[in-house]
Amino acid sequence: MCELFAMSSCTPVAITYSLDEFSKNGSKLRHNRDGWGIALARDRDAFLIKEPKPAKDSPWVQFIAAHPLETTLAIAHVRYATQGQHTMENTHPFRRVLGRRTHLFAHNGTLKGIEENVDLGDMSFIPIGDTDSELVFCTLLSRLKPYYQDSDTPSMDTRFNVFRKLCEEMKPLGSSNFLYYDGEVLFVHAHKRICEENGQQVGPKPPGMHIKKCWTCTYQKEVSCPGLKIDLPDQQTVLVASVPLDDEAWEALDEGTVLALKDGKICKRGRTHLTITGQ
């Protein structure tokens, strides 16, 4: 089973990350065997490292764990493959360019029959690999592309609605936990996931994602758990993860929750089957 993590902050924070240890937070049985990746946003671009092999064998993972990296936006993914070979092109996060910005995407879940059941329309973006996850990403960008004119970025409402609509279409096909960063805003869709109970796999079932708003606990100067440490000065920082990473103030997101996060704040919150509301 895959594990997702994302962070959004109003100013750069220092983060150290051991994906080998982090992956054990969500799975004792099948952790971390098929690949890993982490992306750190820098202005309009992003620093991306990923490998299609276990994190425990990687000197890159040791480097990331030992050297704090400052960023306002991070997305990480530990892969348990259900579709596609163990190759670089099938390893998350995925990256493309649209509107002169780097866009990032990671997914937890399996979507069956996406080619037959979803209107792929005019595919301006073509997958490099053969995963359902990358196909969703390319479909999303292809639907967003008409709204990008003369390098202008469409409104957040427009981007939110395109993302929400695609999430609604994906839900009947399987677990659809998505992290999507468009160079400015982090969009999140929480659905359901396979989990472990008493040493057995069960589900998929909600919650698929959890969120922690760190400005509500400013007395906590860092988040620290096996494999992850984030310094938290007095500022707004939001964390999103497949499972809670510590015992401090995590909220389980209801099935179908859609969020837009920017600079450590929840800018918009809605549901895939309800009227969208701002926050």
N, C-alpha and C positions, 0 to 999 in steps of 0.2 A: 504494500500500500504506500502511496506517495505521501509526503509531508510538505506542507506549504508554510511559508513564513513571509511576512512583509512588515516594513516599518516606514512610517511617515512622520517627519519632524519639521518644525518651523525653522530651525537652524541646524547646521551640521552637528552630528553627535558621533562619538567614537564607538565603533562596534568591532568586537572580535567574535569569530564564528568558527566552530569546529563541526562540520557537517556530519562527520562520523558519529560524534557523541549526540548531536542534536537529533539525528534520525531515530535514536533509541527512545525519545520522548513519546513517540506515537506507536512504536511497534517493537516488541521483543522477539517476534518470530521471524520477520522477513525484512529487517531494516536494511536499507542502504545498499542493495546488491546490484542495482542496474544503472546507477549514474547519479550525478549531482550537479548543481549549478547555483551560482549567486551573481546577482547584478546589483551594482551600486550606481545610482543616477548622479550625473555631474552636468549641471546646466541642461543643454538640449541633447546630450549624449549620455552614454552609460558605460561603465567598466564591467565587463562580463567575463567570468571564468566558469567553465563547465567541462566535465569529463564523462564519458560513457562507461565508467567503471566504478567499483566501490570506493567510497571516500577514504576508507581506512588504508588504501594502498597508495594514496596520492600525496606527493610532497607539496602540491599546491594547497591542499587542505591544511597541512601543517603550517604553511606560511600564513594563510589567512587567520588561523587560530592564534598565531603568535604576534601578529602585527595589527594593531588597531587601525581601522580605516574609517575616515570621516565621510559621512554622507547624510543627506536629508531623506533619501528614499532607497530602500533595499528590498529586493525580492529574492527569496531562496527556495530551492526545490530539491527534494531527495526522491529519486525515482524508483518505483517498483513497476516494471514494464508489464502492461497488459496488451498493448498494441505496438507494433514496430520493433525493429531490431535494436540491439544495444549499440547504437552508433551516435556520433557527435550530432548529426542533424536531427536525431530524435530525442535529444537531451534538452530539458527545460533549464532556464527560461529561454523562450524564443525571442528573436529580435528582428524588427523591420524598421524602415524609415517611412514616415508619412508627415507631410506638412513641415518639413525641415526639422523634425524631432525624431528621436529614437523611441520606438514603442516596444514594450516588453509584455510577455504573457507567460503564465504558468497555470497548470490545471491539475487537480486531483480528481480522479474518477475515470470511468470508461463509458464511452458513448457508442452505442451499437446502432448501426444502420444510418449514420449521419448522411452518407451520400444519397441514400434512397429517400430519406424522410425530411430533408431540409432543402429549401430553395437556395442553392448556392449562388444563383444569379450570375452577374458579370464578375468573374473572379479576376480582379486586377492584381491580386497577390496570389502566387502559386506556392504551395508547400514544397520545401526542399526534401523533407523526409516523408514518412508514411504513417504518422500518428494521427489519431482523431483530434488530439489537442492542437496540433499545429494547423489542421484544417479549420478548426473553429476560429483560431486566431486570424488566419487569412480571410475567412468569411467576414469576420468582424471588420477588418481593415478595408476590405472591398466595399462593404456597406457604408463605411464612414468616408471613404475617399471623395464621393460627390459633394460632401459638405465642406471640403477644404478647397477654397478658391483663392488663387493668387497668394498662396502661403498663409492666408488668414486662418486662424484657428476657430472652428465653430463654437457656439456657446456650450457651456457645461450642460445645460438642459438637453441640447441636441445630442451630445455625446452620451449622456446618461441614458436617454431614451433608446438610442440605437443599441447600446450595450444591454439594457434591460430586456428589450424585445428579443434579442438573440438568446439570452439566458432562458427566457420563457420557452423558446423553441427547443432548447437543449434538454430541459428537465425531463421530458418523457423518455429520453434515450438513455439515461443513466446519470450517475453522480456528476454534478456540474459545479464543482467548487473552482472558481476562477479568480485569478489576480491579473489585472490588466492595468498597465501604466502607459499613459499616452504622452509622456514628456512633461506633463504638468500635473495631472490628477491620477490618483490610484483608484481604480474601480474594483469592487469586490462583489462576488456573488457567492453566498453561502447556501449549500444545498444539503447533502447528506454524504456519509462516507462509511466505508468498512472499518470496523474497530475490533478491538480484542477484549474479550471477557473470559476470565478464568482460563486463559491460555488458548482460547478458541476464537476464530474469526466469526463475526456476526455482522449483519446488516447487508447492504448499506442502510444507515438510518441517521437522522439528525441528532445532534448538530454537526454540520460539516465544517464549521469554522467558529473561532472564538476571537473576541476583540478585547483589548485593554487600553483605556484612555488614561495615559499616565499623568495628565495634568490634574486628575482627581486625587492623586496620591503623591504630591510633590515632596513629601517627607522621604519617599523612597528615592535615593540618589542613583540607583542602578537597578537594572534587571539582570539577574544572574541565575543561570541554571546550567546543568551539564551541557556544554557545547556552545553556550551563548552568553555574552556579557555586553550590555549597552550602558554607557554612562548617561545619566539623566540629570542634567542641570535644570534649573528652574525654568522650564519652557514646556511647550505643548508637543507631546509625542504620542503617537498611536501605534500599537502593535496588533498584528493579525496573525493567527496561527491555527493550524489544524486542531491542536490540542493546547490547553493551558500550559504555559511554560513554568509557572510558579504558583504560589498560593495567594497572590495579591490581585483581587478585583478584576478577574476575567469575566466577560459576559458571553454566554453561549448565544450565537446568532440563530434566530428562527429560520427554519427552512424557507428559502425563497427571498431572503433579505438581500437587498442591493444597496451598496454604499458607494459614495464618492468621497475620497479623502484628499486633502491638500494641506500642506504645511502643518501637519499634526492635528488637523481638525476634521470633523465629519461635516462636510459641506452639504450633502444631500443624502437622504435615507428613504428607501422605498421598498416595495415588494414586487415580485414578478407577476402577481395576479391582483394587485390592488392599486388604487390611485396613488401616484407618487406625491410625496410631501417633502418640503424642504426642512432643513434643520440648522 
